[in-house]
Amino acid sequence: MKHNWSQFTHKSDRRYEDALTTGETESLKTHNILDDGQLEIEFIQDVITAYFGNKLSGGAALDICCGAGYMSRCLRDFNFQTTGIELNEHAVKLAQRLDPAGQYIVSDVTELPTGVTSQRFDLILIREAHPLSRVADEIFHKKLISQYLELLSPGGFMVIAHARNGGGMSYPSISYNMLGKFLKTKKLDYAGPLFMFCYKNLGMRSRNRLILKLQSTLSYLISRLTNQRFIEFFILQRGKQSNIQPPNPQKQ
């Protein structure tokens, strides 16, 4: 299904163009993460250690909807060779200016170019991507996740992160409950969804599954009580021998 992303991106499109012209990036905070990226990656590492017994230690990474490339740059600090992909050409030009050594591609992330689909990645990061955080379409989401799973190396990880409704935001988004059930049919392991607010702000950092669940529950309660939108992480692993096939629409 084709989607008109401009209905969601027109404000950020203008900000990217202005930032590219002026060199001032502070205004991008409305639509981009510009701080604490390293901490988010550490959280992802701790969850992967707690739930999968693995250590996230670099490799090839794909940053979906990378914006101006902040998380791509952070991933490189953790020994990843990162490819960032973003629909907005001004954002990509800005990312290339800020990170000349990085690889960035202009593309709709629902129709990836062959230069990306021919590769395999140890980590796929999907953070606040419009196809998953602005659309209520389960068949579309299942098909898109299946396509991304095809790009994962055996044993690789996919991280989906976005904020639930609240704080004035009422857009639909992917159902993590649906996603969990879908992944079970694929015999894939997953962790989450997990909030990191207490991990970040109260220092409840751990690689213990029980403690991670506790801090996530507290984070969720705080988000509901304060009506704030906190980033929520869903992490899955592609099995060593997984045979991922796109869902058959006739069976949905």
NUZA-566706 format. One record per residue: x, y, z of N, C-alpha, C, O in turn; chain; residue in one letter. Coordinates in Angstrom, 3 decimals. Example, Ala and Ser with C-alpha at 12.3 -4.5 7.8 and 13.67 -1.06 7.14 Angstrom:
// residues 2
       nx       ny       nz      cax      cay      caz       cx       cy       cz       ox       oy       oz unit code
   13.190   -5.690    7.800   12.300   -4.500    7.800   13.200   -3.300    7.800   14.236   -3.319    8.465    A    A
   12.850   -2.250    7.080   13.670   -1.060    7.140   12.900    0.030    7.870   13.409    1.138    8.039    A    S
This chain:
// residues 252
       nx       ny       nz      cax      cay      caz       cx       cy       cz       ox       oy       oz unit code
    0.837   -1.193    0.000    0.000    0.000    0.000    0.878    1.251    0.000    1.819    1.363    0.786    A    M
    0.558    2.183   -0.890    1.278    3.443   -0.965    0.761    4.403    0.101   -0.439    4.463    0.369    A    K
    1.669    5.142    0.698    1.275    6.116    1.705    1.878    7.467    1.346    2.982    7.552    0.810    A    H
    1.124    8.522    1.655    1.588    9.882    1.423    2.278   10.378    2.682    1.627   10.912    3.580    A    N
    3.592   10.206    2.754    4.314   10.569    3.967    4.398   12.077    4.161    4.648   12.535    5.276    A    W
    4.197   12.860    3.102    4.333   14.317    3.225    3.325   14.904    4.202    3.564   15.968    4.772    A    S
    2.197   14.222    4.403    1.208   14.739    5.356    1.760   14.729    6.776    1.271   15.458    7.638    A    Q
    2.782   13.901    7.023    3.406   13.835    8.335    4.739   14.577    8.378    5.192   14.976    9.451    A    F
    5.367   14.764    7.222    6.747   15.260    7.203    6.882   16.717    6.791    8.000   17.232    6.776    A    T
    5.800   17.405    6.457    5.947   18.738    5.872    6.652   19.714    6.824    7.390   20.589    6.371    A    H
    6.434   19.573    8.134    7.107   20.472    9.078    8.594   20.146    9.178    9.434   21.045    9.159    A    K
    8.916   18.856    9.284   10.323   18.472    9.386   11.053   18.735    8.071   12.244   19.047    8.078    A    S
   10.358   18.614    6.954   10.978   18.912    5.656   11.513   20.341    5.646   12.631   20.594    5.199    A    D
   10.711   21.255    6.137   11.120   22.663    6.165   12.286   22.872    7.129   13.207   23.636    6.839    A    R
   12.245   22.194    8.274   13.329   22.350    9.248   14.647   21.791    8.705   15.706   22.381    8.919    A    R
   14.584   20.660    8.004   15.805   20.100    7.413   16.402   21.065    6.382   17.615   21.268    6.329    A    Y
   15.527   21.647    5.573   16.001   22.582    4.548   16.642   23.809    5.193   17.688   24.277    4.744    A    E
   16.010   24.328    6.250   16.560   25.491    6.950   17.897   25.150    7.613   18.840   25.939    7.560    A    D
   17.970   23.974    8.236   19.208   23.570    8.911   20.342   23.393    7.916   21.494   23.710    8.214    A    A
   20.016   22.886    6.734   21.032   22.710    5.706   21.550   24.061    5.233   22.734   24.207    4.933    A    L
   20.660   25.050    5.167   21.038   26.382    4.701   21.817   27.156    5.762   22.819   27.801    5.454    A    T
   21.361   27.092    7.001   21.945   27.923    8.058   23.027   27.220    8.867   23.865   27.873    9.488    A    T
   23.009   25.890    8.859   23.953   25.137    9.681   23.509   25.008   11.129   24.213   24.403   11.938    A    G
   22.346   25.569   11.471   21.809   25.511   12.834   20.895   24.299   12.944   19.908   24.195   12.215    A    E
   21.222   23.368   13.865   20.492   22.103   13.947   19.607   21.980   15.185   18.879   20.997   15.321    A    T
   19.654   22.961   16.091   18.897   22.850   17.336   17.405   22.713   17.072   16.712   22.020   17.818    A    E
   16.896   23.358   16.027   15.465   23.293   15.725   15.018   21.898   15.307   13.820   21.613   15.280    A    S
   15.965   21.032   14.982   15.618   19.671   14.556   15.180   18.805   15.731   14.657   17.709   15.525    A    L
   15.385   19.276   16.956   15.034   18.463   18.129   13.566   18.086   18.152   13.196   17.060   18.723    A    K
   12.724   18.908   17.535   11.299   18.601   17.513   11.028   17.273   16.820   10.079   16.573   17.174    A    T
   11.851   16.920   15.839   11.605   15.720   15.044   12.757   14.715   15.096   12.670   13.650   14.485    A    H
   13.819   15.035   15.806   14.991   14.167   15.826   15.508   13.987   17.243   15.340   14.867   18.088    A    N
   16.136   12.852   17.503   16.916   12.697   18.708   18.286   13.318   18.445   18.926   13.012   17.439    A    I
   18.731   14.185   19.345   20.038   14.828   19.199   20.915   14.631   20.434   22.060   15.083   20.471    A    L
   20.366   13.949   21.449   21.103   13.717   22.691   20.859   12.284   23.167   19.869   11.650   22.801    A    D
   21.780   11.795   23.985   21.626   10.515   24.685   21.531    9.309   23.760   21.027    8.260   24.161    A    D
   22.006    9.445   22.538   22.003    8.298   21.639   22.864    7.154   22.148   22.491    5.987   22.024    A    G
   24.022    7.488   22.722   24.898    6.457   23.264   24.209    5.692   24.386   24.366    4.477   24.508    A    Q
   23.441    6.412   25.205   22.736    5.773   26.304   21.668    4.810   25.780   21.475    3.732   26.341    A    L
   20.980    5.197   24.712   19.979    4.309   24.128   20.632    3.030   23.610   20.085    1.939   23.770    A    E
   21.787    3.165   22.999   22.475    1.983   22.497   22.946    1.102   23.649   22.906   -0.125   23.548    A    I
   23.390    1.713   24.735   23.767    0.931   25.914   22.557    0.177   26.470   22.682   -0.970   26.899    A    E
   21.385    0.821   26.462   20.164    0.164   26.908   19.866   -1.039   26.015   19.546   -2.123   26.503    A    F
   19.972   -0.835   24.715   19.753   -1.931   23.770   20.732   -3.071   24.042   20.343   -4.239   24.040    A    I
   21.986   -2.740   24.274   22.994   -3.752   24.590   22.613   -4.531   25.843   22.719   -5.758   25.865    A    Q
   22.169   -3.828   26.890   21.826   -4.492   28.144   20.619   -5.412   27.975   20.591   -6.510   28.531    A    D
   19.623   -4.966   27.208   18.449   -5.807   26.959   18.854   -7.060   26.194   18.399   -8.157   26.516    A    V
   19.700   -6.906   25.188   20.131   -8.051   24.397   20.906   -9.044   25.259   20.737  -10.256   25.118    A    I
   21.750   -8.537   26.144   22.488   -9.424   27.045   21.535  -10.150   27.990   21.678  -11.351   28.217    A    T
   20.557   -9.417   28.545   19.638  -10.007   29.522   18.706  -11.036   28.903   18.426  -12.067   29.515    A    A
   18.227  -10.768   27.703   17.197  -11.625   27.110   17.750  -12.682   26.153   17.160  -13.750   25.993    A    Y
   18.871  -12.383   25.527   19.381  -13.300   24.504   20.747  -13.889   24.845   21.211  -14.814   24.178    A    F
   21.393  -13.351   25.886   22.699  -13.852   26.278   23.799  -13.475   25.310   24.888  -14.048   25.349    A    G
   23.523  -12.510   24.437   24.494  -12.068   23.439   25.111  -10.744   23.842   24.607  -10.050   24.725    A    N
   26.201  -10.403   23.190   26.806   -9.085   23.346   26.782   -8.391   21.996   27.284   -8.919   21.004    A    K
   26.195   -7.204   21.967   26.129   -6.425   20.738   27.471   -5.744   20.549   27.797   -4.799   21.267    A    L
   28.245   -6.214   19.594   29.642   -5.767   19.520   30.059   -5.321   18.127   31.176   -5.597   17.688    A    S
   29.168   -4.637   17.440   29.532   -4.094   16.144   29.125   -4.977   14.987   28.508   -6.027   15.166    A    G
   29.485   -4.526   13.784   29.092   -5.207   12.560   28.450   -4.206   11.621   28.705   -3.005   11.714    A    G
   27.618   -4.695   10.718   26.920   -3.839    9.765   25.561   -3.456   10.334   24.817   -4.318   10.801    A    A
   25.234   -2.165   10.297   23.965   -1.679   10.839   23.221   -0.865    9.798   23.829   -0.151    9.001    A    A
   21.889   -0.978    9.811   21.019   -0.189    8.944   20.156    0.688    9.831   19.420    0.190   10.682    A    L
   20.247    2.008    9.629   19.497    2.990   10.407   18.328    3.476    9.553   18.500    4.304    8.659    A    D
   17.124    2.945    9.846   15.924    3.265    9.073   15.376    4.629    9.517   15.257    4.898   10.712    A    I
   15.046    5.485    8.540   14.578    6.849    8.838   15.609    7.561    9.706   15.310    7.986   10.821    A    C
   16.816    7.683    9.187   17.962    8.149    9.970   17.961    9.648   10.203   18.765   10.133   11.000    A    C
   17.083   10.413    9.535   17.087   11.858    9.711   18.436   12.446    9.336   18.986   12.129    8.281    A    G
   18.971   13.302   10.200   20.263   13.942    9.933   21.443   13.086   10.392   22.576   13.566   10.439    A    A
   21.183   11.814   10.731   22.270   10.864   10.940   22.825   10.765   12.342   23.890   10.179   12.539    A    G
   22.121   11.332   13.341   22.677   11.318   14.698   22.880    9.896   15.224   23.964    9.570   15.708    A    Y
   21.853    9.044   15.135   21.988    7.685   15.654   22.982    6.866   14.825   23.647    5.978   15.358    A    M
   23.086    7.155   13.546   24.099    6.476   12.723   25.492    6.786   13.244   26.349    5.906   13.316    A    S
   25.712    8.043   13.606   27.019    8.427   14.143   27.275    7.757   15.492   28.389    7.322   15.783    A    R
   26.226    7.682   16.307   26.378    7.019   17.609   26.698    5.538   17.430   27.528    4.993   18.158    A    C
   26.057    4.892   16.483   26.311    3.469   16.248   27.751    3.226   15.826   28.343    2.203   16.170    A    L
   28.312    4.171   15.079   29.707    4.009   14.676   30.641    4.059   15.885   31.708    3.445   15.873    A    R
   30.237    4.797   16.937   31.027    4.831   18.170   31.039    3.466   18.861   31.886    3.197   19.713    A    D
   30.089    2.612   18.482   30.016    1.256   19.038   30.489    0.215   18.016   30.085   -0.947   18.055    A    F
   31.347    0.660   17.110   32.021   -0.226   16.147   31.101   -0.791   15.066   31.374   -1.861   14.522    A    N
   30.014   -0.085   14.748   29.162   -0.498   13.643   29.543    0.258   12.371   29.886    1.440   12.419    A    F
   29.480   -0.431   11.247   29.577    0.203    9.942   28.136    0.459    9.506   27.402   -0.475    9.180    A    Q
   27.741    1.721    9.503   26.323    2.059    9.424   25.919    2.635    8.079   26.619    3.463    7.496    A    T
   24.765    2.173    7.602   24.105    2.758    6.438   22.831    3.426    6.922   21.963    2.773    7.503    A    T
   22.717    4.729    6.684   21.507    5.458    7.063   20.624    5.668    5.850   21.115    5.994    4.770    A    G
   19.332    5.485    6.019   18.401    5.665    4.903   17.267    6.589    5.343   16.693    6.436    6.421    A    I
   16.966    7.550    4.472   16.037    8.625    4.853   15.366    9.169    3.602   16.004    9.301    2.558    A    E
   14.063    9.488    3.708   13.296    9.974    2.569   13.661   11.406    2.187   13.657   11.752    1.006    A    L
   13.974   12.236    3.176   14.198   13.659    2.928   15.627   13.909    2.435   16.587   13.615    3.146    A    N
   15.769   14.447    1.228   17.091   14.647    0.647   17.890   15.719    1.379   19.118   15.648    1.431    A    E
   17.197   16.722    1.951   17.912   17.741    2.710   18.505   17.141    3.992   19.608   17.503    4.401    A    H
   17.765   16.225    4.618   18.284   15.554    5.806   19.520   14.733    5.464   20.492   14.724    6.219    A    A
   19.482   14.050    4.336   20.631   13.236    3.921   21.835   14.118    3.605   22.962   13.783    3.970    A    V
   21.604   15.236    2.934   22.713   16.152    2.644   23.306   16.706    3.937   24.520   16.875    4.049    A    K
   22.439   16.986    4.910   22.913   17.470    6.206   23.711   16.379    6.919   24.760   16.653    7.503    A    L
   23.214   15.143    6.870   23.929   14.027    7.491   25.301   13.847    6.859   26.283   13.594    7.557    A    A
   25.370   13.975    5.544   26.657   13.829    4.850   27.612   14.964    5.206   28.824   14.764    5.282    A    Q
   27.059   16.156    5.425   27.896   17.296    5.822   28.440   17.081    7.239   29.615   17.339    7.501    A    R
   27.585   16.610    8.146   27.999   16.398    9.527   28.877   15.158    9.690   29.641   15.046   10.649    A    L
   28.759   14.244    8.754   29.438   12.946    8.867   29.940   12.511    7.489   29.382   11.593    6.889    A    D
   30.995   13.169    6.983   31.465   12.879    5.620   31.870   11.428    5.407   31.827   10.930    4.281    A    P
   32.261   10.748    6.475   32.694    9.351    6.331   31.524    8.373    6.337   31.707    7.188    6.057    A    A
   30.328    8.855    6.652   29.175    7.967    6.754   28.555    7.658    5.397   28.825    8.336    4.406    A    G
   27.727    6.631    5.370   27.001    6.264    4.157   25.524    6.551    4.371   24.902    6.006    5.283    A    Q
   24.964    7.414    3.520   23.569    7.812    3.654   22.891    7.741    2.289   23.475    8.092    1.264    A    Y
   21.643    7.278    2.303   20.915    7.032    1.061   19.544    7.700    1.143   18.864    7.608    2.165    A    I
   19.139    8.374    0.061   17.797    8.942   -0.031   16.866    7.872   -0.593   17.063    7.397   -1.712    A    V
   15.852    7.495    0.184   14.903    6.492   -0.291   13.708    6.418    0.646   13.820    6.702    1.839    A    S
   12.563    6.035    0.094   11.407    5.655    0.898   11.760    4.328    1.575   12.123    3.366    0.899    A    D
   11.655    4.272    2.902   12.092    3.072    3.617   11.130    1.906    3.436   11.419    0.795    3.881    A    V
    9.987    2.142    2.788    9.091    1.032    2.478    9.393    0.439    1.103    8.824   -0.588    0.733    A    T
   10.276    1.073    0.353   10.684    0.588   -0.974   12.194    0.730   -1.091   12.696    1.602   -1.801    A    E
   12.906   -0.132   -0.392   14.362   -0.014   -0.299   15.038   -0.284   -1.638   14.606   -1.165   -2.381    A    L
   16.091    0.463   -1.950   16.819    0.246   -3.210   17.631   -1.046   -3.166   17.915   -1.572   -2.090    A    P
   18.001   -1.550   -4.331   18.741   -2.815   -4.408   20.104   -2.711   -3.731   20.646   -3.715   -3.270    A    T
   20.657   -1.503   -3.670   21.934   -1.334   -2.979   21.845   -1.659   -1.506   22.854   -1.952   -0.864    A    G
   20.615   -1.606   -0.957   20.395   -1.975    0.442   19.909   -3.416    0.550   20.390   -4.172    1.394    A    V
   18.962   -3.798   -0.298   18.384   -5.143   -0.197   19.379   -6.240   -0.552   19.165   -7.403   -0.213    A    T
   20.461   -5.883   -1.229   21.479   -6.885   -1.556   22.438   -7.121   -0.391   23.279   -8.018   -0.457    A    S
   22.321   -6.327    0.674   23.210   -6.468    1.826   22.513   -7.215    2.965   21.298   -7.411    2.940    A    Q
   23.295   -7.627    3.958   22.774   -8.220    5.185   23.360   -7.454    6.363   24.516   -7.032    6.328    A    R
   22.548   -7.278    7.414   22.926   -6.416    8.520   22.848   -7.169    9.848   21.973   -8.009   10.060    A    F
   23.787   -6.843   10.732   23.791   -7.425   12.076   22.828   -6.697   13.005   22.392   -7.244   14.018    A    D
   22.505   -5.464   12.649   21.564   -4.673   13.447   20.750   -3.785   12.513   21.299   -3.127   11.629    A    L
   19.435   -3.777   12.719   18.555   -2.843   12.025   17.856   -2.015   13.095   17.151   -2.552   13.949    A    I
   18.058   -0.700   13.039   17.439    0.215   14.001   16.308    0.972   13.313   16.515    1.639   12.299    A    L
   15.112    0.857   13.880   13.939    1.557   13.344   13.397    2.417   14.469   12.616    1.949   15.297    A    I
   13.807    3.665   14.498   13.456    4.546   15.617   12.555    5.672   15.139   12.953    6.492   14.311    A    R
   11.334    5.704   15.669   10.342    6.736   15.314   10.198    6.862   13.792   10.254    7.961   13.240    A    E
   10.015    5.742   13.143    9.832    5.727   11.688    8.348    5.866   11.363    7.522    5.148   11.926    A    A
    8.009    6.771   10.474    6.611    7.031   10.156    5.837    5.789    9.707    4.674    5.651   10.086    A    H
    6.420    4.878    8.920    5.643    3.694    8.521    5.150    2.857    9.699    4.159    2.138    9.575    A    P
    5.838    2.944   10.845    5.427    2.169   12.016    4.772    3.025   13.092    4.131    2.494   13.998    A    L
    4.927    4.351   13.002    4.403    5.206   14.073    3.365    6.218   13.584    3.026    7.154   14.308    A    S
    2.865    6.037   12.373    1.832    6.931   11.865    0.731    6.185   11.124   -0.234    6.805   10.678    A    R
    0.855    4.877   10.985   -0.064    4.096   10.156   -0.687    2.974   10.987    0.018    2.294   11.732    A    V
   -1.983    2.778   10.867   -2.665    1.658   11.516   -3.077    0.660   10.428   -4.184    0.738    9.895    A    A
   -2.201   -0.256   10.110   -2.456   -1.221    9.047   -1.628   -2.472    9.339   -0.441   -2.522    9.017    A    D
   -2.252   -3.475    9.947   -1.508   -4.649   10.391   -0.881   -5.419    9.237    0.253   -5.884    9.356    A    E
   -1.582   -5.561    8.140   -1.033   -6.296    6.996    0.193   -5.568    6.454    1.207   -6.189    6.138    A    I
    0.089   -4.245    6.349    1.220   -3.441    5.898    2.406   -3.609    6.836    3.535   -3.784    6.378    A    F
    2.166   -3.558    8.142    3.254   -3.690    9.123    3.900   -5.072    9.067    5.124   -5.183    9.139    A    H
    3.100   -6.117    8.942    3.650   -7.469    8.861    4.520   -7.635    7.613    5.596   -8.230    7.667    A    K
    4.044   -7.108    6.507    4.813   -7.204    5.263    6.118   -6.439    5.378    7.162   -6.925    4.944    A    K
    6.071   -5.241    5.960    7.270   -4.413    6.083    8.291   -5.070    7.011    9.480   -5.118    6.696    A    L
    7.825   -5.576    8.158    8.733   -6.251    9.090    9.340   -7.482    8.439   10.523   -7.758    8.637    A    I
    8.558   -8.226    7.668    9.089   -9.398    6.967   10.188   -8.998    5.992   11.197   -9.692    5.871    A    S
    9.995   -7.881    5.296   11.014   -7.406    4.356   12.297   -7.040    5.087   13.393   -7.355    4.623    A    Q
   12.164   -6.380    6.221   13.350   -6.013    6.994   14.042   -7.248    7.570   15.271   -7.302    7.632    A    Y
   13.255   -8.236    7.989   13.844   -9.459    8.531   14.716  -10.157    7.500   15.719  -10.780    7.849    A    L
   14.338  -10.054    6.236   15.142  -10.649    5.163   16.531  -10.034    5.088   17.461  -10.653    4.571    A    E
   16.675   -8.810    5.605   17.958   -8.120    5.538   18.850   -8.436    6.732   20.025   -8.069    6.743    A    L
   18.299   -9.115    7.737   19.070   -9.438    8.939   19.963  -10.652    8.711   19.530  -11.662    8.158    A    L
   21.199  -10.539    9.139   22.078  -11.697    9.147   21.554  -12.705   10.165   20.887  -12.306   11.120    A    S
   21.834  -14.000    9.993   21.453  -14.976   11.017   22.012  -14.565   12.376   23.201  -14.274   12.507    A    P
   21.147  -14.544   13.377   21.566  -14.104   14.703   21.546  -12.602   14.886   21.855  -12.107   15.970    A    G
   21.187  -11.867   13.840   21.147  -10.407   13.920   19.926   -9.910   14.673   18.985  -10.660   14.934    A    G
   19.962   -8.628   15.018   18.897   -8.025   15.831   18.218   -6.876   15.104   18.855   -6.110   14.381    A    F
   16.913   -6.772   15.312   16.142   -5.625   14.869   15.604   -4.905   16.096   15.060   -5.536   17.003    A    M
   15.755   -3.596   16.126   15.270   -2.785   17.237   14.224   -1.814   16.701   14.508   -0.997   15.825    A    V
   13.016   -1.916   17.237   11.940   -0.995   16.878   11.679   -0.123   18.095   11.434   -0.637   19.187    A    I
   11.728    1.186   17.920   11.565    2.093   19.058   10.695    3.273   18.651   10.997    3.977   17.688    A    A
    9.623    3.480   19.387    8.822    4.684   19.189    7.992    4.929   20.437    7.896    4.061   21.305    A    H
    7.399    6.099   20.526    6.613    6.473   21.692    5.140    6.191   21.443    4.631    6.390   20.340    A    A
    4.467    5.726   22.483    3.033    5.509   22.383    2.296    6.849   22.338    2.887    7.915   22.508    A    R
    0.986    6.755   22.103    0.160    7.957   22.113    0.222    8.633   23.474    0.477    7.985   24.489    A    N
   -0.009    9.925   23.486    0.024   10.698   24.726    0.765   11.994   24.508    1.408   12.180   23.476    A    G
    0.681   12.885   25.465    1.386   14.144   25.356    0.976   14.949   24.140    1.789   15.666   23.556    A    G
   -0.299   14.828   23.756   -0.783   15.570   22.607   -0.637   14.841   21.284   -1.035   15.370   20.247    A    G
   -0.074   13.636   21.295    0.123   12.860   20.069   -0.924   11.755   19.999   -1.058   10.963   20.932    A    M
   -1.657   11.700   18.910   -2.741   10.729   18.805   -2.640    9.862   17.553   -3.606    9.186   17.197    A    S
   -1.488    9.869   16.880   -1.329    9.061   15.682   -1.417    7.572   16.019   -1.039    7.171   17.120    A    Y
   -1.905    6.757   15.102   -1.859    5.304   15.304   -0.420    4.812   15.147    0.449    5.551   14.685    A    P
   -0.179    3.574   15.530    1.163    3.022   15.370    1.084    1.509   15.367    0.028    0.925   15.609    A    S
    2.210    0.887   15.091    2.256   -0.560   15.078    1.860   -1.111   16.440    2.230   -0.553   17.473    A    I
    1.115   -2.196   16.441    0.726   -2.860   17.676    1.826   -3.837   18.074    2.099   -4.797   17.354    A    S
    2.459   -3.591   19.222    3.488   -4.512   19.696    2.883   -5.863   20.061    3.551   -6.891   19.951    A    Y
    1.625   -5.870   20.495    0.947   -7.129   20.797    0.793   -7.955   19.527    1.072   -9.154   19.518    A    N
    0.345   -7.302   18.449    0.236   -7.984   17.158    1.597   -8.473   16.695    1.729   -9.596   16.209    A    M
    2.620   -7.615   16.850    3.952   -7.970   16.387    4.490   -9.200   17.113    5.096  -10.076   16.497    A    L
    4.262   -9.260   18.443    4.713  -10.414   19.206    4.074  -11.702   18.713    4.756  -12.713   18.545    A    G
    2.770  -11.668   18.481    2.072  -12.854   17.979    2.582  -13.245   16.593    2.748  -14.427   16.291    A    K
    2.828  -12.242   15.761    3.322  -12.495   14.411    4.702  -13.153   14.449    4.974  -14.085   13.693    A    F
    5.567  -12.662   15.333    6.924  -13.209   15.426    6.920  -14.631   15.974    7.776  -15.441   15.617    A    L
    5.958  -14.933   16.839    5.860  -16.298   17.346    5.559  -17.271   16.216    6.058  -18.396   16.215    A    K
    4.741  -16.843   15.250    4.459  -17.719   14.110    5.709  -17.939   13.275    5.810  -18.942   12.569    A    T
    6.665  -17.015   13.344    7.931  -17.136   12.632    9.005  -17.817   13.468   10.136  -18.009   13.020    A    K
    8.621  -18.185   14.723    9.560  -18.836   15.644   10.779  -17.953   15.928   11.912  -18.432   15.973    A    K
   10.525  -16.667   16.118   11.593  -15.715   16.418   11.487  -15.263   17.875   10.390  -15.103   18.412    A    L
   12.638  -15.063   18.499   12.692  -14.601   19.882   12.635  -13.074   19.923   13.171  -12.397   19.046    A    D
   11.977  -12.546   20.952   11.911  -11.096   21.079   11.843  -10.692   22.545   11.514  -11.497   23.415    A    Y
   12.159   -9.440   22.794   12.092   -8.852   24.131   11.326   -7.547   24.042   11.502   -6.771   23.103    A    A
   10.478   -7.313   25.024    9.776   -6.046   25.065    8.290   -6.198   24.802    7.763   -7.303   24.672    A    G
    7.634   -5.048   24.729    8.231   -3.704   24.726    8.721   -3.276   26.105    8.150   -3.651   27.129    A    P
    9.783   -2.490   26.109   10.408   -2.028   27.342   10.663   -0.522   27.273   11.186   -0.018   26.279    A    L
   10.290    0.185   28.335   10.591    1.606   28.449   11.951    1.789   29.120   12.373    0.943   29.908    A    F
   12.640    2.897   28.810   13.952    3.140   29.409   14.007    4.417   30.243   15.096    4.866   30.603    A    M
   12.845    5.015   30.560   12.855    6.284   31.301   13.589    6.143   32.632   14.461    6.958   32.937    A    F
   13.257    5.130   33.429   13.926    4.950   34.726   15.370    4.509   34.552   16.229    4.848   35.365    A    C
   15.636    3.763   33.505   17.007    3.364   33.176   17.859    4.607   32.956   19.003    4.683   33.404    A    Y
   17.283    5.577   32.260   18.003    6.799   31.909   18.040    7.803   33.050   19.093    8.361   33.358    A    K
   16.888    8.034   33.680   16.774    9.155   34.616   16.969    8.773   36.080   17.305    9.633   36.894    A    N
   16.767    7.512   36.429   16.915    7.085   37.819   18.108    6.156   38.017   18.335    5.644   39.114    A    L
   18.853    5.950   36.961   20.057    5.127   37.073   19.782    3.659   37.313   20.646    2.948   37.827    A    G
   18.580    3.180   36.949   18.253    1.762   37.141   18.810    0.941   35.977   18.059    0.350   35.203    A    M
   20.100    0.918   35.872   20.764    0.247   34.750   21.206   -1.143   35.167   21.834   -1.324   36.210    A    R
   20.874   -2.107   34.352   21.162   -3.490   34.705   21.122   -4.358   33.453   20.524   -3.989   32.442    A    S
   21.764   -5.505   33.540   21.646   -6.538   32.517   20.876   -7.727   33.072   20.991   -8.848   32.578    A    R
   20.086   -7.457   34.114   19.233   -8.455   34.725   17.816   -8.283   34.194   17.269   -7.181   34.226    A    N
   17.229   -9.357   33.713   15.923   -9.270   33.072   14.846   -8.758   34.027   14.005   -7.947   33.639    A    R
   14.869   -9.230   35.272   13.859   -8.825   36.239   13.942   -7.332   36.529   12.917   -6.654   36.599    A    L
   15.149   -6.821   36.695   15.319   -5.396   36.976   14.908   -4.557   35.768   14.295   -3.502   35.929    A    I
   15.239   -5.015   34.565   14.829   -4.296   33.364   13.308   -4.241   33.255   12.752   -3.218   32.855    A    L
   12.635   -5.329   33.605   11.171   -5.336   33.579   10.607   -4.377   34.617    9.637   -3.666   34.356    A    K
   11.230   -4.360   35.814   10.767   -3.477   36.882   10.907   -2.016   36.489    9.964   -1.242   36.650    A    L
   12.081   -1.620   35.970   12.266   -0.222   35.592   11.356    0.159   34.433   10.930    1.309   34.328    A    Q
   11.058   -0.801   33.565   10.159   -0.530   32.445    8.731   -0.304   32.935    8.038    0.591   32.452    A    S
    8.295   -1.118   33.894    6.953   -0.954   34.461    6.806    0.400   35.149    5.797    1.085   34.985    A    T
    7.824    0.778   35.921    7.797    2.091   36.571    7.774    3.213   35.534    7.051    4.197   35.689    A    L
    8.562    3.059   34.490    8.588    4.057   33.415    7.214    4.199   32.781    6.760    5.313   32.520    A    S
    6.552    3.077   32.533    5.228    3.100   31.925    4.229    3.828   32.823    3.436    4.641   32.346    A    Y
    4.270    3.533   34.124    3.357    4.188   35.053    3.588    5.697   35.095    2.634    6.474   35.141    A    L
    4.841    6.104   35.080    5.161    7.535   35.077    4.633    8.195   33.807    4.101    9.304   33.846    A    I
    4.786    7.500   32.682    4.316    8.069   31.410    2.807    8.250   31.412    2.302    9.239   30.881    A    S
    2.069    7.291   32.011    0.609    7.403   32.064    0.172    8.514   33.026   -0.749    9.276   32.732    A    R
    0.840    8.593   34.164    0.467    9.585   35.172    0.760   11.010   34.708    0.022   11.938   35.038    A    L
    1.825   11.177   33.954    2.228   12.512   33.517    1.783   12.834   32.091    1.989   13.946   31.604    A    T
    1.172   11.854   31.429    0.740   12.014   30.040    1.888   12.443   29.139    1.732   13.308   28.277    A    N
    3.042   11.824   29.354    4.203   12.076   28.508    4.459   10.877   27.597    4.085    9.746   27.905    A    Q
    5.097   11.154   26.485    5.423   10.102   25.521    6.876    9.674   25.731    7.803   10.432   25.445    A    R
    7.062    8.455   26.232    8.400    7.916   26.435    8.700    6.889   25.353    7.823    6.124   24.954    A    F
    9.930    6.875   24.885   10.338    5.895   23.886   10.259    4.488   24.466   10.688    4.236   25.592    A    I
    9.703    3.580   23.672    9.505    2.194   24.068   10.249    1.303   23.060   10.147    1.502   21.850    A    E
   10.979    0.341   23.566   11.842   -0.478   22.713   11.312   -1.900   22.587   10.903   -2.517   23.571    A    F
   11.327   -2.404   21.369   10.966   -3.781   21.072   12.136   -4.368   20.289   12.490   -3.861   19.225    A    F
   12.731   -5.427   20.810   13.961   -5.973   20.225   13.741   -7.428   19.864   13.252   -8.202   20.687    A    I
   14.091   -7.808   18.654   13.926   -9.193   18.246   15.198   -9.703   17.589   16.022   -8.935   17.091    A    L
   15.329  -11.018   17.604   16.502  -11.668   17.037   16.079  -12.626   15.938   15.135  -13.401   16.089    A    Q
   16.790  -12.553   14.848   16.557  -13.533   13.790   17.361  -14.791   14.103   18.569  -14.723   14.330    A    R
   16.686  -15.934   14.112   17.343  -17.196   14.430   18.399  -17.573   13.413   18.434  -17.033   12.307    A    G
   19.254  -18.499   13.793   20.366  -18.927   12.937   19.871  -19.530   11.633   20.500  -19.365   10.588    A    K
   18.734  -20.235   11.694   18.241  -20.934   10.512   16.854  -20.452   10.084   16.118  -21.183    9.422    A    Q
   16.504  -19.238   10.457   15.153  -18.757   10.159   14.909  -18.664    8.657   15.786  -18.275    7.887    A    S
   13.707  -19.027    8.271   13.296  -18.900    6.873   12.112  -17.944    6.846   10.962  -18.368    6.955    A    N
   12.396  -16.659    6.701   11.354  -15.634    6.804   10.686  -15.442    5.454   11.354  -15.229    4.442    A    I
    9.370  -15.518    5.447    8.618  -15.291    4.230    7.595  -14.197    4.480    7.035  -14.129    5.574    A    Q
    7.330  -13.332    3.495    6.301  -12.307    3.674    4.952  -12.963    3.947    4.681  -14.043    3.424    A    P
    4.102  -12.333    4.755    2.793  -12.917    5.068    1.915  -12.992    3.841    2.001  -12.147    2.949    A    P
    1.072  -14.005    3.800    0.116  -14.156    2.714   -1.139  -13.376    3.069   -1.830  -13.729    4.025    A    N
   -1.456  -12.299    2.303   -2.624  -11.481    2.647   -3.902  -12.293    2.753   -4.813  -11.909    3.487    A    P
   -3.991  -13.426    2.025   -5.201  -14.243    2.053   -5.408  -14.910    3.402   -6.505  -15.362    3.729    A    Q
   -4.310  -14.964    4.194   -4.379  -15.665    5.484   -4.444  -14.715    6.661   -4.416  -15.155    7.810    A    K
   -4.530  -13.416    6.398   -4.573  -12.448    7.500   -5.928  -12.464    8.175   -6.154  -11.715    9.126    A    Q
